[in-house]
Amino acid sequence: MTRLEITSIAAGGDGVGRTDGMVVFVPRGAAGDVAEVRLVRSKRFARGEIDSIEIASPDRVTPQCAHYTVDRCGGCQIQHLSYDAQLRAKGSIIGDALRRIGRRTVDDIVVLPSDGQWRYRRKLTLHLRRTGTRWIAGLHPYDDPSFVFDLHDCPITDERVIAIWRDMRAAFDYLPRERALRVAVRLLEDGAAVVVEGGGAWEESDRFFQAVPSIAELWWKPEHGRMRRLAARAAEAQGGASFVQVNAQVAARLQAHVLDRARAYAPLRVVDAYAGVGGTALPLAASGATVVAIEHDAEAVARFAGRLHLPSSAIVGRVEDHIAAALPADLVILNPPRGGVDARVADALQTVAKAPNALIYVSCDPATLSRDLARMPRYRLVAARAYDMFPQTAHVETVCELVPEAA
């Protein structure tokens, strides 16, 4: 057992301390804790588990979710911190990543709070495991990704999603005959979409759909196959298999900020990379810009392409395969998934003959954001703003505004 002082919070939400010159990452630690910790050492760092807390950090609060403590749920990482401490930790994480990885001179970033800290999630994905005739539906403990505990409630998830999950439990026997599945519930404008992943055959999908009237759309991705819609209660699909924002209120504020900053440059030509369902492309095109929207999800593009009129256009494909041909542009917007942009995207922006007047990068991972900015030294960071899209977790959204160094 080692006595350890936690001094900060790491990018994944673990507390960070040092002993014998080695960095120790401690899940559920809080900056200011002094704790007795069991260590598991590796060559470069150690991981620790808190055995007892000698001095509790003033940032500590009692978690609202029983699964967080009893089942060591990995869905939330910082529920044991006060909300103010969560925001400070995230701002520090972003600032540290931009300085250390991105090679940018910045202070810690102010993180704008979420209007709601609980019941904000419009989507929930659970892992299902069959044990005999019984299904267990839940999440993984943070320290055991092979195990699934049975989830009874999730206080960061919208109660409508939880209600649909409870309705579905009575119909689990109609799911594909597999030992393991992933099932997601996503709130739509009208009802909810359920997306089932796994299995090679699903003979009772219609019985499952009819047994749960609260499901508006049913989608299935077999183990070796493409996602497809199996059933819907309305003729027109609402895009249940496309990406949806988990926190609608914060997403709307972030989107408004991106559009405001984009319009400030009065661009004539815009490349909207990772365009999603057109939430940025359509308003900018309506403002008079010619927009080239690039998105690999064909279903997402189908939802907005018909409203994107010439000379604007939508391209179905990977950004790295199309961005070089789409340049030059007055403004480029990047909104990649958690893995950040492909190196070819950064290279195209770094080497294009005429750099865009501005680059707006929306990121859900400070580390990959910073890596990508380090690949593009041609651009100077002029502003950064962060949004707490995911309270109680270590995840955070960051919007960076960059201009060419010569500007």
ABEGO torsion letter per residue (X at the ends): XBBBBBABBBAAGBBBBBBGGBBBBBBGBBBGBBBBBBBBBBAABBBBBBABBABBBAABBBBABAAAAAAGBAABAAAABBAAAAAAAAAAAAAAAAAAAAGBBBBBBBBBBBABABGABABBBBBBBBBEABBBBBBBBAABAABBBBBABBAABBAAAAAAAAAAAAAAAABBBBABBBBBBBBBABEBBBBBBEEABBAAAAAAAAABAABABBBBBBABBBBBBABBABABBAGAABBBBABAAAAAAAAAAAAAAAAAAGBABBBBBGAEAGAAAAAAAAAGBBBBBBBABAAAAAAAAAABBOABBBBBEBAAAAAAAAOBBABBBBBBBAAEBBAAAAAAAAABABBBABBBBBBABAAAAAAAAAABAABBBABBBBBBABBGBABBBBBBBBBBAAX
